[in-house]
Amino acid sequence: MTSELIHRSQTTQIQEPIVDSPRHFKFLGKGRYPIGYMFRERIPFILIGIAIVTLFFSTFPQSSRSHVSVWDSVVQPESDLLTRRVLYEEGSGSGSSIGYGRTLANVDGKVPLGLERKSLRVLVTGGAGFVGSHLVDRLIGRGDSVIVVDNLFTGRKENVVHHFGNPRFELIRHDVVEPILLEVDQIYHLACPASPVHYKFNPVKTIKTNVVGTLNMLGLAKRVGARFLLTSTSEVYGDPLQHPQVETYWGNVNPIGVRSCYDEGKRTAETLTMDYHRGLGIEVRIARIFNTYGPRMCIDDGRVVSNFVAQALRKEPLTVYGDGKQTRSFQYVSDLVEGLMRLMEGDHVGPFNLGNPGEFTMLELAQVVQETIDPNAKIEFRPNTEDDPHKRKPDISKAKELLSWEPTVSLRKGLPLMVSDFKNRIFGDQRDGDRSILTKA
Ligand SMILES: NC(=O)c1ccc[n+]([C@@H]2O[C@H](COP(=O)([O-])OP(=O)(O)OC[C@H]3O[C@@H](n4cnc5c(N)ncnc54)[C@H](O)[C@@H]3O)[C@@H](O)[C@H]2O)c1
C-alpha cells in the first residue's frame, strides 16, 4: 500500500501538465483560466442552466412544493378537511417557515381571492377532556370542522365518541409536548391536566405541557396563520390579596410550591402567548377560567364539586378541607364554552376572567349538594391542603363590557344536570346518554 502511494506520487511529479487541453486548466490553479476560454466554452452552459431552473420554478409554483420531509397518514382519509399530519423537519423551531398550510391561507390567515371559506377548521387541544368536549359539541353544532388533539391523560374517548363517523370530526391521539403540523384557522389550546390530583401526579410533565406544549401550539399558529386561544386559569392569581380578582391584578403565587407546576406553568404560557402576539404578530386570546363544573368531569379528580357529588351518590361523607370557610365561585360548563367562543370570535386579546361571580363557601356548597342529592349526607372535616387559596371570585366586568358575556346558569340549576351524568357513570346506567345534557341547561 505504502509503496503504491509512493509510486503514484512519483508518477505525478514527473508528469508535465498538458496545458493545451482545457480539461487540464485546473492544474493552473485559481484565477488562471483564460478569459477567452471562459466565454467560448462555459457561458453557454451557464445560460442553459439558468433557463432550465427558471422553467422549473414557473411550472411548479411555491405552494405545491412541500418543505416537509416526513408525512404521516391522514387520520380519517375520507375527511374533507384537507388535513395532513406531518412531523417537523426542523423540530419545534418556532421561527422557521414551513410552507405547508399556505395553500389556502397565507401567514395573515387571509384566504386568497377566489377561494371561499365554507366553514372554519378548528383545532381543540385537550378536546377529549371535560371542557374541551363540550366546546367540540358547540363547534360541530355550528358547522365547523374540528380536529381534537389529545393524549387522553385525563380525557376520554367516550366524551367525543358521539362525533365518530362525522366527516367534520377527527381525533388525533398526540401529546402537545411534541410538535404537530395541521392546517387550521383557529386553535383552542386546552391541553393540560386541570385538577390538583392530576397535575401534581407528574409535575414535570405538567409544566412541560404548559410551556413546551404552548410553544408548539403558538409555533403552529404562526406557521399556518391561525388565531390562538389559551385557556389559562384563575390560579395565576395564586392566593389573592385582592378580592374579587380583576385582570389587572398580578397575583400572589408561590413559585416553588407543589401547585407551582400548574400556576407558574400557566403564567409562563400567558407570557409566551403575549410575546408571540407582540413580537410576531400572532392573533391571540387569553381566558382565565375560574372553577367550572358539569357533566363529563372526571369522577374522582379531587375537585370539590365532583368530590361532593360522587361522595353523596356513593353515600359517603362529604370531605371538607380546612374549616370549610374558604370560598369559590362555580361556573356551569355551558356558560364557559359560550365565553370562550365569544372571546375567540371577538376583537379583544384579553386576558378575560371567565367565571361565575356567585361566591360560595365550601360548607354552603356541601349544603347545596345535600339538598340536591341526599339531605342526610354527612360532612367530614380534614386538614387543608398546601397552598389552597382562601378566596376566589372573579370580577367579570371586562367580559361583560367587551364580550357581552355573563353566566346564566345558577349552581342550583346546573348541579342536577351534573348529578344525572355522574349517576349514569357511577351506577353504569348510560340509557339517557349525555349528548343532550349541555343543552338542557
Ligand atoms: N375546569 C376548570 O375548572 C378549569 C379551571 C381553570 C382552567 N381550566 C383549564 O381549562 C383546560 C381544560 O380543563 P378541563 O377541566 O377540561 O380538564 P381535563 O383534564 O378534563 O382536560 C384536559 C385535557 O387535556 C388533555 N391533555 C393533558 N395533557 C396533554 C398533553 N400533554 N397533550 C395532549 N393532551 C393533553 C387531557 O387528556 C384532557 O383531555 C385546561 O387547560 C385547564 O387548565 C379549567
The ligand as an SDF file (V2000), in Angstrom:
LIG
                    3D

 44 48  0  0  0  0  0  0  0  0999 V2000
  -62.3250   23.0040   34.6330 N   0  0  0  0  0  0  0  0  0  0  0  0
  -61.9150   24.0330   35.3280 C   0  0  0  0  0  0  0  0  0  0  0  0
  -62.4710   24.3400   36.3810 O   0  0  0  0  0  0  0  0  0  0  0  0
  -60.7560   24.8520   34.8400 C   0  0  0  0  0  0  0  0  0  0  0  0
  -60.3740   25.9690   35.5750 C   0  0  0  0  0  0  0  0  0  0  0  0
  -59.3120   26.7270   35.1360 C   0  0  0  0  0  0  0  0  0  0  0  0
  -58.6640   26.4040   33.9700 C   0  0  0  0  0  0  0  0  0  0  0  0
  -59.0440   25.3200   33.2640 N   0  0  0  0  0  0  0  0  0  0  0  0
  -58.2940   24.9790   32.0450 C   0  0  0  0  0  0  0  0  0  0  0  0
  -59.1460   24.5230   31.0310 O   0  0  0  0  0  0  0  0  0  0  0  0
  -58.4970   23.4820   30.2940 C   0  0  0  0  0  0  0  0  0  0  0  0
  -59.3790   22.2370   30.2550 C   0  0  0  0  0  0  0  0  0  0  0  0
  -59.6070   21.8090   31.5670 O   0  0  0  0  0  0  0  0  0  0  0  0
  -60.5770   20.5930   31.9210 P   0  0  0  0  0  0  0  0  0  0  0  0
  -61.2610   20.9390   33.1660 O   0  0  0  0  0  0  0  0  0  0  0  0
  -61.3790   20.2360   30.7420 O   0  0  0  0  0  0  0  0  0  0  0  0
  -59.5170   19.4620   32.2490 O   0  0  0  0  0  0  0  0  0  0  0  0
  -59.4320   17.9650   31.7230 P   0  0  0  0  0  0  0  0  0  0  0  0
  -58.3540   17.3080   32.4950 O   0  0  0  0  0  0  0  0  0  0  0  0
  -60.7720   17.3310   31.7310 O   0  0  0  0  0  0  0  0  0  0  0  0
  -58.9930   18.1630   30.2130 O   0  0  0  0  0  0  0  0  0  0  0  0
  -57.6640   18.3750   29.8190 C   0  0  0  0  0  0  0  0  0  0  0  0
  -57.4390   17.5810   28.5460 C   0  0  0  0  0  0  0  0  0  0  0  0
  -56.1010   17.7840   28.0970 O   0  0  0  0  0  0  0  0  0  0  0  0
  -55.5400   16.5150   27.7700 C   0  0  0  0  0  0  0  0  0  0  0  0
  -54.0850   16.6280   27.9430 N   0  0  0  0  0  0  0  0  0  0  0  0
  -53.4000   16.8070   29.0910 C   0  0  0  0  0  0  0  0  0  0  0  0
  -52.0920   16.8660   28.8480 N   0  0  0  0  0  0  0  0  0  0  0  0
  -51.9480   16.7370   27.4980 C   0  0  0  0  0  0  0  0  0  0  0  0
  -50.8350   16.7250   26.6290 C   0  0  0  0  0  0  0  0  0  0  0  0
  -49.5850   16.8550   27.0950 N   0  0  0  0  0  0  0  0  0  0  0  0
  -51.0470   16.5670   25.3130 N   0  0  0  0  0  0  0  0  0  0  0  0
  -52.2990   16.4120   24.8350 C   0  0  0  0  0  0  0  0  0  0  0  0
  -53.3970   16.4210   25.6010 N   0  0  0  0  0  0  0  0  0  0  0  0
  -53.2130   16.5810   26.9260 C   0  0  0  0  0  0  0  0  0  0  0  0
  -56.1890   15.5430   28.7100 C   0  0  0  0  0  0  0  0  0  0  0  0
  -56.1220   14.2050   28.2630 O   0  0  0  0  0  0  0  0  0  0  0  0
  -57.6000   16.0780   28.7500 C   0  0  0  0  0  0  0  0  0  0  0  0
  -58.3820   15.5430   27.7200 O   0  0  0  0  0  0  0  0  0  0  0  0
  -57.1520   23.2410   30.9560 C   0  0  0  0  0  0  0  0  0  0  0  0
  -56.1580   23.9350   30.2370 O   0  0  0  0  0  0  0  0  0  0  0  0
  -57.3230   23.8640   32.3250 C   0  0  0  0  0  0  0  0  0  0  0  0
  -56.0990   24.3300   32.8380 O   0  0  0  0  0  0  0  0  0  0  0  0
  -60.0820   24.5330   33.6710 C   0  0  0  0  0  0  0  0  0  0  0  0
  1  2  1  0
  2  3  2  0
  2  4  1  0
  4  5  1  0
  4 44  2  0
  5  6  2  0
  6  7  1  0
  7  8  2  0
  8  9  1  0
  8 44  1  0
  9 10  1  0
  9 42  1  0
 10 11  1  0
 11 12  1  0
 11 40  1  0
 12 13  1  0
 13 14  1  0
 14 15  2  0
 14 16  1  0
 14 17  1  0
 17 18  1  0
 18 19  2  0
 18 20  1  0
 18 21  1  0
 21 22  1  0
 22 23  1  0
 23 24  1  0
 23 38  1  0
 24 25  1  0
 25 26  1  0
 25 36  1  0
 26 27  1  0
 26 35  1  0
 27 28  2  0
 28 29  1  0
 29 30  1  0
 29 35  2  0
 30 31  1  0
 30 32  2  0
 32 33  1  0
 33 34  2  0
 34 35  1  0
 36 37  1  0
 36 38  1  0
 38 39  1  0
 40 41  1  0
 40 42  1  0
 42 43  1  0
M  CHG  2   8   1  16  -1
M  END
$$$$
